[in-house]
């Protein structure tokens, strides 16, 4: 089961607020804060689409580019033994450490 919605290249994490009995979402991976909510799943999906469309419209009106989730550059600090194991795994696979890490992250992100 996934707690996320995707629309026009944007994703949102969804939670249920038991106190208010509503679904609450927020666009993930951008610096701007864009949230939405609804009482039903169908309403939530519609509210998400409206939020994304409104965000894109506001950016256009302000003459600024919408935040895209990421730049593609990632710096990690890992224990030396993990680093060494990753280098070895990449070499054994015949690919660069960068490609190996990208593949590992891609696989983990799909889980």
Residue pairs with C-beta under 8 A, 6 or more apart in sequence:
3 13
3 14
3 15
4 11
4 12
4 13
4 14
4 28
5 11
5 12
5 14
5 25
5 44
5 45
5 48
6 12
7 48
7 49
7 52
8 52
8 53
8 56
9 68
9 69
10 27
10 28
10 29
10 30
10 52
10 55
10 69
11 27
11 28
11 29
11 69
12 25
12 26
12 27
12 28
12 36
12 48
12 51
13 25
13 26
13 28
14 23
14 24
14 25
14 44
15 23
15 24
15 25
16 22
16 23
16 24
17 23
17 24
17 37
21 39
22 37
22 38
22 39
23 37
23 38
23 39
23 40
23 41
23 43
23 44
24 35
24 36
24 37
25 35
25 36
25 37
25 44
25 47
25 48
25 51
26 33
26 34
26 35
26 36
27 34
27 35
27 51
27 52
27 55
28 69
29 69
29 70
30 66
30 67
30 68
30 69
31 67
32 55
32 67
34 51
34 52
34 55
35 51
36 44
36 47
36 48
36 50
36 51
37 44
37 47
38 44
38 46
38 47
55 66
56 66
59 65
59 66
74 105
76 101
78 86
86 97
86 100
86 101
86 104
87 97
89 100
90 96
90 97
90 99
90 100
90 101
93 100
95 103
